[in-house]
């Protein structure tokens, strides 16, 4: 049986604020950057498929970096497991930014997820 794509993502509940995070880290929030890629969602797109499209150069399992995209959106992503609405703009931080500013601070098990 295949392992869940969420197996390496521990859930942490901050009881003070009630916020649920996938890891004990500060989310990488949206920043207006010149190197941000703007992806226009089409039928069947998900955060997993978009991460796979853009992050193949920084991970052997780029679809597991879906959470980077979820964190980075200016408008909240309610359920990252659902297909995205066609026509929605998804802001994709550049692979070099993800590598240097997001993944560099995580443990190898969490950053590579596979």
C-alpha positions, 0 to 999 in steps of 0.5 A: 500500500502506498504511503500517504503524501501527508505521512511526513507532515506532523500536525501541530496545534497552537492552542493559544490561537487555535491555528493548525500548522503542518510543522512547527514553523512560521509559514512562508507568507506571500511577499510581492517579489519580482521572481514570483511566478503567477500560475493561472489555474486550469481544469484539474489543477491542484496545489500538488500538480502545480508544485510538481510542475515548478519544483522538479529541479529542487526535489525528487518528489516536488508534488510534496511541496504543495504546502509551500504554495498553500502558505504563500497564497494571499487568499487562504487555501481552504482545502489543499486536497481539492482541485482549484477553481479554474481561473484562480491565480496561484502565486508560486515562489521561485524555486531558488527562493523556496530552496534558500528561504523555506527548505534550508531551515527544515530538517532533511526529512521534512524538506525533501519529504521523500 
